Amino acid sequence: MTVPSNFLQQVQTYQMAHLAFLLNYSCFVHTANKKFKDFNKLTANLGDTVTFDLPPRYVAQPGLVVNFQGSQQRVQPLTVNNAYNVSYAFTSQQFIFNVEEYMKVFGKGAVAELAANIEGDVAGIAETAPYRFYGDGVSPINSFGQLASMLALYRTYGYAHENIKVYLPDTAVPNIVNSGLNQFAMNRNDELAMTWMVGDWMGVEFYQSNLLPTHFAGTVGNDHLTLTVVSTNDPTGANITEITFSGANVSDVDSIKKFDSLQFVDNVSGHPNQRFLTFVGHLPSSAPVQVQATADAGSTGGGQVTVSITPALCAQAGNPNQNISFNVVAGMQMTVLPDHRCGLVVGGDALYLAMPRLPLQPPFDTANHMDEETGVSIRLTYGTILGQNTMGFINDSIWGKTLPPEYGMKLAFPV
């Protein structure tokens, strides 16, 4: 029997799968110090920057006869200079036939994307703020023993006793935990095995992130070249902010990149090993002298490169800013880290995050909300464009972050 030709309508249905969003770790936003999150509401504060105080520095003098020294107020700015948005729009027909019952899912997707970008930006402070570092960017940091060495070097320079936090790449955590399980520490190992996380250890809180920044170094670091000091911009050693080196590739515009990390080489013939003085007390510590490049620098036709650095190096005794015992002179050597993934150690709740509440936008419907999963403060604005059959939705946020450099230390993991 022949089946007759039928003209049937295809009915399309859409079933909710309730798949979970592929979220990211949001440890930076969750754990940052939000003391100044709404600093725009502080009395007498105008503009997008708040300035807070840092502990003053003095220098101790021998004997009972005094020589009055000047006092300097040290400050740190926190500026709200970042903004992101995720926006989407529908026609009236799309809204009533396809979208209305699905708006929560669209909204969650927008918030997740916005939050990931904010978290990534805040995590970027691991690359830009600290001048001290641990690790060589080549050998992995993959054991509790290395974490203990890292914390010792962090503390020897001076540290805030409370609220030390360590942010590790998520891919490094399994090997670190596995190294701990090989040690004879039954109670701790039981906890590690159950959670497979570093957890709290040595009075320090450990977190993992998949959004830590990668620093792409200049050719000096990636070619593992050793630089030799030629001169500095201050032969007296009171305020060295530029060092000219030899040993770079000839006429190389990419010799040094901004935020490159440099360290003095030990056991150079005729020169003492450079060590930082403690930040408070100005006494010799075990911390190697490390600096950060503040700008890109190219080399000359003779292979010389002048690097702008932070912190300023000071060997002048009696100066509150003295941080090294020996002046930087010709013949001393430094090396530069290659490309590396940047973890972070920070103490004293010194990582500050401001996320002011954005204003309402009449005549459009507006709401502000703190996302529980990511900790991000987000504004939602909804409105229609008159006569254009357009219904628009905007999720946006503004924020700023800062970290006083002496309170942090970068962890250099292989890329």
C-alpha positions in Angstrom: 0.0 0.0 0.0 1.4 3.4 -1.0 1.8 6.0 1.8 0.1 9.2 0.7 2.0 12.5 0.6 1.5 14.4 3.8 2.3 18.0 4.6 3.2 18.0 8.3 4.6 20.8 10.5 7.9 20.1 12.3 7.5 20.9 16.0 10.8 21.8 17.7 11.2 21.5 21.4 14.0 22.6 23.7 14.8 20.6 26.8 16.8 22.0 29.7 19.9 19.9 30.4 20.9 21.8 33.6 24.6 21.4 32.7 26.9 23.2 35.2 28.9 26.1 33.9 32.6 25.6 33.5 33.6 28.0 36.2 37.1 29.2 37.2 38.7 29.5 40.6 37.9 32.9 42.2 40.2 32.9 45.1 41.7 36.4 44.5 38.4 38.2 44.5 37.1 36.1 47.5 40.2 36.6 49.7 41.3 40.2 48.8 41.0 42.9 51.5 37.8 44.9 50.7 38.3 47.5 53.4 38.1 50.2 50.7 35.6 48.5 48.5 33.3 51.6 48.6 35.9 54.3 49.2 33.9 56.7 47.0 31.5 57.0 50.0 34.3 58.0 52.5 33.9 61.5 53.9 35.9 64.1 51.9 37.1 61.6 49.3 36.8 62.9 45.8 37.9 61.2 42.6 38.6 57.6 41.7 41.6 57.1 43.9 42.0 56.6 47.7 45.3 56.9 49.4 46.1 54.8 52.5 49.1 54.9 54.8 52.0 52.5 54.9 54.1 52.1 58.1 56.8 54.8 58.3 60.5 53.9 58.2 63.3 55.1 60.5 66.9 54.1 61.1 68.4 53.4 64.6 71.4 55.4 65.7 74.1 54.3 68.2 74.6 56.0 71.5 72.5 58.4 73.6 73.3 61.6 71.7 70.6 62.0 69.2 70.5 63.4 65.7 66.9 64.1 64.9 65.9 62.5 61.6 63.1 63.5 59.2 59.8 61.7 59.2 58.2 60.7 55.9 54.6 59.6 55.5 54.5 56.6 53.1 51.3 56.1 51.2 49.8 53.6 48.7 47.2 54.6 46.1 44.2 52.4 45.2 42.6 53.5 42.0 39.4 52.2 40.4 40.5 52.1 36.8 39.0 48.9 35.3 35.6 48.3 33.9 34.1 45.4 32.0 30.6 44.6 30.6 28.7 41.8 29.0 25.6 42.9 27.0 23.0 41.1 25.0 19.7 42.0 23.4 16.6 40.3 21.9 13.5 41.3 19.9 10.1 41.1 21.5 9.3 38.0 19.4 12.6 36.3 20.5 11.9 37.1 24.1 8.4 35.7 24.3 8.9 32.7 22.2 12.5 31.6 23.0 14.1 33.6 25.8 11.7 34.4 28.6 11.9 31.1 30.4 15.7 30.9 29.7 16.7 34.4 31.0 18.3 33.1 34.2 20.6 30.9 32.3 21.6 33.7 29.9 22.2 35.9 33.0 24.3 33.3 34.7 26.5 32.9 31.6 27.0 36.6 31.4 28.0 36.9 35.1 30.4 33.9 34.8 32.2 35.5 31.9 32.4 38.9 33.6 33.6 37.4 36.9 36.3 35.4 35.1 37.7 38.5 33.5 37.7 40.4 36.8 39.4 37.5 38.7 42.0 37.3 36.0 42.8 41.0 36.2 43.1 40.9 40.0 45.3 37.8 39.7 47.5 39.7 37.4 48.9 41.6 40.3 51.1 38.6 40.9 53.1 39.6 37.9 53.1 43.4 38.3 53.4 44.2 42.0 56.2 42.1 43.8 59.8 42.7 43.1 61.0 39.7 45.1 60.5 36.2 43.8 61.0 32.5 44.5 61.8 29.9 41.8 63.8 30.1 38.6 60.9 29.6 36.1 62.6 26.5 34.8 62.5 23.9 37.7 59.0 23.1 39.0 57.9 24.1 42.5 56.4 20.7 43.5 57.1 19.8 47.1 56.3 20.9 50.7 60.1 21.3 51.2 60.1 24.0 48.5 57.1 25.7 50.0 58.9 25.8 53.3 62.0 27.3 51.7 59.8 29.9 49.9 58.1 30.9 53.2 61.5 31.2 54.9 62.8 33.5 52.2 59.6 35.5 52.3 59.8 36.0 56.1 63.5 36.6 56.4 63.1 40.0 54.7 60.3 41.0 57.0 56.6 40.0 57.0 53.3 40.6 58.5 52.7 37.9 61.1 49.1 37.3 60.3 47.0 36.5 57.3 49.7 35.1 55.0 48.1 33.7 51.8 49.8 31.7 49.0 48.2 31.4 45.5 49.4 28.4 43.5 48.7 27.3 40.0 46.1 24.6 40.1 48.2 22.3 38.0 51.1 22.4 40.6 48.9 21.4 43.6 48.7 17.6 42.9 52.5 17.1 42.9 52.9 19.2 46.0 50.3 17.1 47.8 51.8 13.9 46.5 55.2 15.0 48.0 53.5 15.4 51.4 52.0 12.0 51.3 55.4 10.5 51.0 56.3 11.9 54.4 55.6 10.2 57.8 53.0 12.6 59.1 49.9 10.5 59.6 47.3 13.0 60.7 48.2 15.6 58.1 48.4 12.9 55.4 44.9 11.8 56.2 43.7 15.3 55.7 45.6 15.7 52.5 44.4 12.4 51.1 40.8 13.3 51.8 40.9 16.7 50.2 43.8 16.5 47.8 44.5 20.2 48.6 47.5 21.9 50.3 45.1 23.5 52.8 46.4 25.5 55.8 50.0 24.8 56.7 52.7 26.5 58.8 50.1 29.2 59.7 49.6 30.0 56.0 46.5 29.7 53.9 47.0 28.1 50.5 44.8 28.6 47.5 44.8 27.4 43.9 44.0 29.3 40.7 43.7 28.5 37.0 43.8 32.2 36.1 47.3 33.2 37.3 49.2 35.3 34.8 52.1 34.3 32.6 55.0 36.7 32.3 56.7 36.7 28.9 60.3 37.7 29.5 62.8 39.4 27.2 65.5 37.6 25.3 68.1 38.1 28.1 66.0 35.9 30.4 64.9 33.4 27.8 68.4 33.0 26.4 69.7 32.6 30.0 72.3 35.4 29.6 74.3 36.8 32.5 74.4 40.6 32.6 77.5 42.4 34.0 77.1 45.8 35.6 78.8 48.7 33.8 77.4 51.6 35.7 74.4 53.0 37.6 72.6 56.3 37.6 73.8 57.1 41.1 77.5 56.2 41.8 77.0 57.3 45.5 74.6 54.3 46.0 71.9 56.4 47.6 69.2 56.0 45.1 69.9 53.6 42.2 66.9 53.4 39.9 68.8 52.5 36.6 71.6 50.0 36.0 73.5 49.7 32.7 74.7 46.2 31.8 76.8 44.5 29.2 76.2 41.0 28.0 72.9 41.4 26.1 72.4 40.4 22.5 73.5 43.0 20.1 70.9 45.6 18.9 68.1 43.6 20.4 64.9 45.6 21.0 63.4 42.8 23.2 66.3 42.4 25.6 64.3 43.3 28.7 60.5 43.4 29.1 58.5 45.3 31.7 58.1 43.3 34.9 61.1 41.1 34.1 62.7 39.8 37.4 66.4 40.2 38.0 68.7 38.8 40.8 72.3 39.4 41.7 74.6 36.5 41.1 76.6 35.1 44.0 80.3 34.3 44.1 81.4 36.8 41.5 85.2 37.2 41.9 86.1 40.4 43.7 82.6 41.3 44.7 80.5 40.5 47.9 77.3 38.6 47.7 74.4 41.0 47.7 71.7 40.5 50.3 68.7 42.6 51.2 68.7 44.3 54.6 65.6 43.6 56.7 62.8 46.1 55.8 62.6 47.1 59.4 65.8 47.3 61.4 68.1 47.5 58.4 70.0 44.4 59.4 71.5 41.8 57.0 69.0 39.1 56.0 69.3 35.9 53.9 67.1 37.3 51.1 69.0 37.7 47.8 68.7 41.1 46.2 66.1 41.0 43.5 64.5 43.8 41.5 61.9 44.3 38.8 62.2 46.0 35.5 59.8 48.9 35.2 60.0 49.4 31.5 60.9 47.6 28.3 64.6 48.1 27.3 66.5 47.4 24.1 70.2 46.8 23.8 72.8 48.9 21.9 75.0 47.8 19.0 77.6 46.9 21.7 75.2 44.7 23.7 74.6 47.1 26.5 71.2 47.6 28.0 70.0 50.1 30.6 67.3 48.8 32.9 65.0 50.9 35.0 64.3 49.0 38.3 62.2 49.0 41.4 62.8 49.1 44.3 65.4 51.8 44.3 68.6 50.3 45.7 70.2 52.2 48.5 73.5 51.4 50.2 73.8 54.6 52.1 74.2 54.0 55.9 71.8 56.0 58.0 69.3 56.4 55.2 65.8 55.0 56.2 65.6 53.6 52.6 68.8 51.6 52.9 68.1 48.1 51.6 71.5 46.7 50.6 74.9 46.7 52.4 77.2 47.1 49.4 77.0 49.7 46.6 76.2 48.4 43.1 79.5 48.7 41.2 80.9 47.6 37.8 81.6 43.9 37.5 78.7 42.7 39.6 76.4 40.3 37.7 72.7 39.7 37.5 70.4 37.1 35.8 66.9 37.4 34.5 64.0 35.0 34.9 62.7 33.4 31.6 59.0 33.1 30.7 57.1 31.9 33.8 53.7 31.4 35.4 53.3 33.8 38.4 52.0 32.6 41.7 51.9 34.9 44.7 52.6 35.1 48.5 51.1 38.1 50.3 50.9 38.9 54.0 49.0 41.2 56.3 45.8 41.3 54.1 47.8 43.7 51.9 46.0 42.8 48.6 43.3 45.4 48.4 40.3 45.3 46.1 37.7 48.0 45.6 34.4 47.3 43.7 32.2 50.3 44.2 28.4 49.9 43.7 27.5 51.4 40.4 24.6 53.9 40.3 21.1 53.3 39.1 20.4 54.2 35.4 16.9 55.7 35.2 14.6 55.4 33.4 16.0 51.8 32.9 15.5 49.1 35.5 18.7 48.6 37.5 19.9 46.3 40.2 23.2 45.6 42.0 24.1 42.1 43.1 27.1 40.3 44.8 27.5 37.0 43.0 27.9 34.3 45.7 30.0 31.9 43.6 32.6 34.4 42.4 32.4 37.2 45.0 32.1 39.8 42.2 29.8 42.9 42.6 27.8 43.4 39.4 25.2 45.8 38.1 22.4 44.6 35.8 20.6 47.2 33.7 17.5 46.3 31.5 15.7 48.5 29.1 14.0 48.8 25.7 14.9 51.1 22.8 11.7 52.9 21.9 10.4 51.9 18.5 13.3 49.6 17.7 11.9 46.3 18.9 15.0 45.8 21.0 15.2 44.6 24.6 18.7 45.1 26.0 20.5 43.6 29.1 23.8 44.9 30.4 26.0 43.3 33.2 28.9 45.5 34.2 31.3 46.2 37.0 34.1 48.5 37.9 37.1 47.7 40.2 40.6 48.6 41.3 43.3 46.6 43.1 46.7 47.3 44.7 49.4 45.5 46.6 52.3 47.3 48.4 55.3 45.6 46.8 57.1 44.8 50.0 54.2 42.7 51.3 54.3 40.3 48.3 56.6 37.8 46.7 56.1 36.2 43.3 56.4 32.5 42.7 57.9 31.6 39.4 56.6 28.4 37.9 57.6 27.0 34.5 55.2 27.9 31.8 
